[in-house]
């Protein structure tokens, strides 16, 4: 009976350990990653404030990825009342990878 309880306890502990090993944070200090485009790449060219109408900024679609081409780009993302997201750029260069 004790052998069965020990086996069950050990199995549960192993499952719990494996389940929790996927959680938590990484100790990586390098947060940059190379993103290979899998869709169309579109440069973000609309400058913030020019024009001052947010509806003229570039549309972000669900699944799009923004890539900072210079590691220093400053972007603004706006969500319009209809749920549409739009983006503009203040400095640097960035692109949208369309999914």
C-alpha positions, 0 to 999 in steps of 0.5 A: 500500500505504501509503495502505491502511495509513493508511486502516485505521489512521485508521479504527481510530483513529476507531472507538476514539475513538468507542467510548471517548467513551462511557466516563468521567465527566462534569464535571457538578457538579449531581448532582440530576435530576428523575425523572418517575414512570412507575409507582405512587408509594408513600411510605416511611412505616415508621420504622426501629426501629419496629417493630424487626422488619425483616420489617415494613419496606416491600418493594423490588421489582426495578426500583423506584426510591427518590426522596429527596423532601427531599434530606435523607432517611436510609434503611436498606435491608436484604437478607433471607436469602431475597433480599428487600430492605426499606427503612425511613426515619430522617428526611426523606421519600422515595418508592418508584416502582414499576416 
